[in-house]
Amino acid sequence: MHMKNIHFSPRPFLSCLFGLLVLSSTAGSQAKETSKPAVKVQNKPVVMAYYALDKEEINHYDEGKVAFPVSAITAEKARMLTHLNFSFLTISEDGKCILEEGTKLPAAAKIFQELQGLKKHNPDLRLQFSIGGWGYSNDESPTVGRYRTAAATAENRKKLTQSCVGMVREYGFDGIDLDWEYPRAEDAQNFVDLLKEMRTQLSQLRATRPGNKLAPQLTIAVAGGAFNMARTYLHLPQIAAQVDYINLMSYDLTGPWEKLTNHNAHLFGDAREHMFDNPLRALPIKPALSKKALEQRFPSPLPLTVDATVQQYLYAGVPASKLVLGLPFYGRAYFQVEAGENRGLYQPFVTPAGDVYAGDPSLLAGCDTCTARKDPRMPSFGEIKKLLAANLGYQSYFSNETKVPWIYNAEKKIFISYDNEVSFGYKIAYLKKYKLAGAMFWHLGQDDEEGSLLRSLYTGLYPEEGLKGGLHYEPK
């Protein structure tokens, strides 16, 4: 079957049925919990930024070598945000929340104080500690066992949460963002119980802050792709009941681990791209669905898209008002790519996968900052914008099927998948259509100097802001 656009569209009556089935397959007492937010959710759209500093950047912060210090977050940028997540804390060997071993605490404390200073521009800005991240918590990470152990028993959950909430209290932050990538199926119930403990202790913290109008919040970052999503899919109603927002990592949908170039975060599918068997079909749903119902409920094969991500969470029973759409402020570069019929799209490439890059750091011609950090595979939007302006042979194209752009350099045989203001416009329209809570992005320091992506996101979510200024006709 040929079609220009592939939308993830299970039949509505089956989605409603499945929501009931999921609830019946988990603890019955959770059914009532899913109907009310853990804390009263704000009405205005969420604009949640991740702000990332690693250990070396923190320790040498005062030397002026950090690419994106807190001072780069202008008053205008601060006013555009509802949340800012400092990334990342992790878990110590004894199961407590910590900064990475070797981080200088006085230097970190100074940074946290500077972040607090952003509230003079936006008193409603919530500062949160994000715990985990891919490097600390993925299945191959040497520290992933700490996450599994910390969630495994009531005693461990209480100890971890006390230390995390203790840091929130000590530094005057406003919540926790848990970014465990990703709990296994056997960790799912422990993950739910950990969130319950965090919710309880954050509620207790609120009682000690009678003068603070910002109630502590609990958010989580979750998988965008169906394969990692499947691990905790049957527990999603219970998970949603404990948190204020669920941040969908609706990016990294394809990358150098695949065989053909493709988009990093395309909204809709293209019939020409590679399709995947839907892993959600293999879940132990009780009572079991008929083969026909299963096929209708979980379309397969399917493209991994932003649309598929959102629909799969909605049909699991997660309230739209808690879903926050993830947007990438970065792209993915591929090398030794022939033009083919689509200007480098859906073509073989030679780009090493893996977290640690050991190849030629100068492959992305014209990106000196990529060379300096010794990895040319994930340029920021700011870096991509400079490449396009540098007359180096980089040409941008846009897909009307997938609603995202890409770049191809025919001379150097380089393909780059990325997002820009135009693709953000489509994604904002999409999240409004499905009444999602708002958007989050990774990460704030990857925007261009003008803050173009953040501004396009903010004005798309708050269009009335674009009408301010000038003399308005106001009869008395």
Buried (B, 14 or more C-beta within 10 A) or exposed (E): EEEEBBBBEBEEEBBEBBBEBBBEBBEEEBBEBBEEBBBEBBEEBBBBBBBBBEBEBBBEBEEEEBBBBBEBBEEEBBBBBBBBBBBBBBBBEEBBBBBBEEBBEEBBEBBBEBBBEBBEBBEBBBBBBBBBBBBBBBEEBEBBEBBBBBBBEEEBBBBBBEBBBBBBEEBBBBBBBBBBBBBBBEBBBBBBBBBBBBBBBBBEBBEEBEEEEBBBBBBBBBBBBBBBBBBBBBBBBBBBBBBBBBBBBBBBBBBBEBEBBBBBBBBBBBEBBBBBEBBBBEBEBEEEBEEEBBBBBBBBEBBBBBBBBBBBBBBBBBBEBBBBBBBBBBBBBBBBBEEBEBBBBBBEBEBEEEEEBEBEBBBBBBBEBBBEEEBBBBBBBBBBBBBBEEEBBBEBEEBEBBBBBBBBBBEBBBBBBBBBBEBBBBBBEBBEEEEBBBBBBBBBBBBBEEBBBBBBBBBBBEEEEEEEEEEEEEEE
